[in-house]
Structure formats: structure tokens, C-alpha cells
């Protein structure tokens, strides 16, 4: 059974940092593209970052570039999102997702992804 389990969400003050984790079960992360998405209340789910370890590439949305870092640990079959200098507008439920297709993938488009986790809440207070 394919599952993605996110953890690490919390309440943090503006300027603080968090590291989100995404543990994968039932597949090998190296064979997929893994993306992080977020959804704030009343807003569309938006792509934040993506990693493909087999292609050695990463992508970031403009709003987080320079503040967020995506990484993976193949030994733990997990992907992480380090978030620094958090802002109140980063408040959202964060989801990780897996895409089987890597070649030609639009990395921040949610329709490209096949499997989703349940999400973890990140709240940034001002």
C-alpha cells in the first residue's frame, strides 16, 4: 500500500524555522518525484517545492525560494522541507505528494501527482 505521512508542522513565530518530514511507504522515493504543496484557508492548493533524486533536480516556488530547502534521505525513504524565515503568509496545511512520471513533469502542478499525504498544519504568528 502506497502511503505518505507528513509530520513536523507546528505553531511558530514569524522569522522562525521548521522542518517538515514526509515518510514514504510502499514505494521508493528515488523512483518518484516528491513534491510539497500547501493550502491556506479559502485558497487553492499551491506547489511549494519538488525533488527528484534520480534526476538530481529540485524546484521551488518563487515565494519560498531562498527560504525553503527540500532534501531527501534514501536510507530513510523520506523527504524533508526545511523552512527558514517563516512569514505569516506561509500559514497553511502542508502536503507531500508523489508523482510516478518524472520526465516532462510540471513540478508544481498538483494534477501531476498520483499519491498524497494527509497534511500537517503550519501556523506562523506575527
N, C-alpha and C positions, 0 to 999 in steps of 0.2 A: 504494500500500500504506500503510495506516494503521500508524504506529509511534509509540511514546512511549519516550523514552530518558532515564532519570534519571542524575544524577551529583551529586557533592558530598559523598557520605557519607564518614565518617572516624571515627577514634577521637579523642575529645575529653574533657577533664576536666570534672567537674561545675562548673556555673557558666559554662562556655564557650559559644561560638556557632558555628553552621554555617549555610551557605546551600545548600539543595538546588536543583538545576535540573531541569526537565523540558522537553526539547525535543520538539516535535510535528512529525511528518512525515505527509504525505498528507491533511491536513485543516487547517483554520484554527481556531486556539484560540478566536477570538472567536465562532465558531458553536456552541461546545460549552461545557458546564460541565466544569471541570477540578478534580479532587479529589486530595488527598493522603491516603493511608492508611498504616497501619503494622501490622506483625505481629511480635510478640515470640515467642520460642520457647515452644511449648506453649499459645499464646493465639490467640484469634480475631483476624482482621484487623479493625482498627477505623478508622473515619473520623477524620481529624485536621482537615482544612480543605477548603474548596471555594471556587472563584471562578467567577463568570460575568461576563465583561467587558461583554457585550452588555446585561445587566441591571444592571450596576454593583453587584453584591452579593457579599459574602463571608460565609462561615460558619466557625465554629471549635468544636471540641470543648471542653467545659468544662475539661478537663485541660491544655489548651495556651493557652487564651485569655489574652491579656496577655503571653505569652512568644513566640508564633509569629506571623508575618505572612506572608500569601500575597499574591503580586503577579503581574502578567503584563507581558510586553513583546511587543506585537503585531508589532512590526517584526522581532523575532527568533522569533516564533511559539513563545514559551516561557513557562512559568510557574515561579515560584520560591517556595520556602518558607524564610523567614528564621527561624531558631530561636535564641532567646536564653535565657540562664539555664537551660541544659540540665541535666537531672537523670538519675540512673541509670535511672529508670523510663521514660525516653524511648528507651532502647536498643531497637532493632528494625530490621527491614528496612522501608524506606520506599518506597512505590509511588505513582506518579501514575497517574491514570485519567481517561478522557474519557467524558462522557455526552452523547448526541445530544439527549435531551429535557431541556429546561430548565424549562419551565412545570410546576409541580407536583412537581418533583424533590425527593426527600428527600436532602439534600446529603451526608450522612454515612453513607448506607446503601450498602454495596458492591454490592448487587444492581442498583442503578440505573445502573451504569456499564457501558459497552459495550467499551471498549478499555483495556488495561493495559500498563504497562511491566514491565521485569524486576526492578526494585527496586535500591536502593542501601543498604548497611549503615551504620547509625549506632550507634556504641557510646560510651556515656558512662561513664567510670570515676569512682568515688567517691574 
